[in-house]
Amino acid sequence: MAKYVVTEATLSINGTDVSDAVARAEVTETAAEVDVTDFGSGGNTEVIGGLKSGSLSFDIHQDYGTGAVSDTLKDLVGTIGTFVVTPNGTTVSGTNPQITTEALITTVTYVSGSVGDLATASYTFPTTGGITIATA
């Protein structure tokens, strides 16, 4: 894949496109490290991959209008939402995958900022289940 500068990433929450308010998006997946060291390990630690987990995080420019991120999230706290991220525009391809995950919406931020600052909010939600990456 060619290198690219992130300029047209998209993010939708339960089908609502909130890309116009998003300044940063990140989807990560990790595997737990499970120690399997035994007496035959030759004095070295041995590990294998265990359960996978992930997180979805994003930063927004705050807005209070209908369809804004805080409006979209306000009734979803404590529920599972579907999040779809594409790194570079809406056309899904081998070089611009569509990343879909469900995540537990744990919080909504209504006000954050200091005098004279742009009103922003940062979110990080734990994923539930797997992360799907589509290329077509």
N, C-alpha and C positions, 0 to 999 in steps of 0.2 A: 504494500500500500504506500502510496506517495505521502509525503509529509504535507500537513495542511495547518492553517491557522483557524482556530475556532472563531467563526463569525456568524454562522447561521444555525446553531444548534436549536432543537425544538424540544419542548417538554409539554406533555399533556397529563392532566390529572382526571381520572374517570371520564375521559373523552373531551374535557375542556382544555383547549390550547391556551396555555399561560406563557408562551414563549416571549411575548412582548415585555413581560415583567422580569424575566429570568436573566441574571447576570453571570451565573456559573451553575453548572450541573455536573454531578459525578455519581457513577454507579460502580460499586466495588463488590467483589466476591472473594471470600477467604475460606480456607479449610483449617479446621482445628489441628493442632499438632499433637499427635498421640504418641507417647513414649512407649516403645516396645523393647527397650534395653533389657538384655538378659546376661547371664554369666558367659554366654558365648559371643558377646559383642566385642571382645578384645579390648576392653577398657574404653570403648567409645560409646557415645549415646547413639541410639538408633530411633528414628521416628517414622511414622506413616501419617498420611492424611486422614483426618476424621470427618466429622460432620461439617458441612459447608454452611456458611452464613453470608449475609451481604448487607449493604447499606446503600441508601439513596440519599444524596445531599444536594442542596441547591441554595443559592442566594437570590433574593428578589429585590426589586425596587418596589417599595410599598405603595399600594393603591387601595382605595376603599370602595371603588365602584362595583357595579354588578359584574360578575364574572372575573373579578380580580382574585389573586391567589388567596388572600385572607377570606374573601367571600366564598370561594370554592372550598376551602378547608374548614370553615367554622362549624359546620354541622357534621363533619367527618371525624372529629377527634375521638379516638378510641375504636375506630373502625379500620378495615383494610381497604386501601385504595389501589387502583391500577394506575401505574405510571409508565409512560412511553417516552423514551428519549431517542432522538437521532442526533448524531454529532455534527452533521453538516447539511442542513436543509431537509426537505420532506421526501425527496426521492430516495427510496430504499434500494441499496445495491450492495455488491460485495465490498465496495470501498466506503459505504455509508450505511452501516447496519442499523436496524431498528431494535432497540433494547427495551424489552418489556419486563416489568416486575410488579409484584404486589408488595405493598409495604404497610406497616402499622402506622397510622397517623397518630402520633403521640402528643402533638402540641400545635397550637397556632399562635403566632405573634401578631398582636394588633398594633403595638407601638414600640419602636426601638430607634434611638438616635439621640444625638446631642444638638444643641442650638446651632443652627446653620448647616447641619449635615443633611445629606440625602437620607430620607427615611428608607431603611432597608430591614430585611429580616433574613436569618439563616436557618435552614432546616436540615436535620438529619433524621431519617426514619429507618428502622430496621426492616429488611426485606423478609418476606415470609414465603417459603417455597423456593422454587428455582428462578433463575433469570434466563429469559429467552432472548436469543439473538437471531433475528431474521435478516437475510440478505437479499430477499426478493419478494 
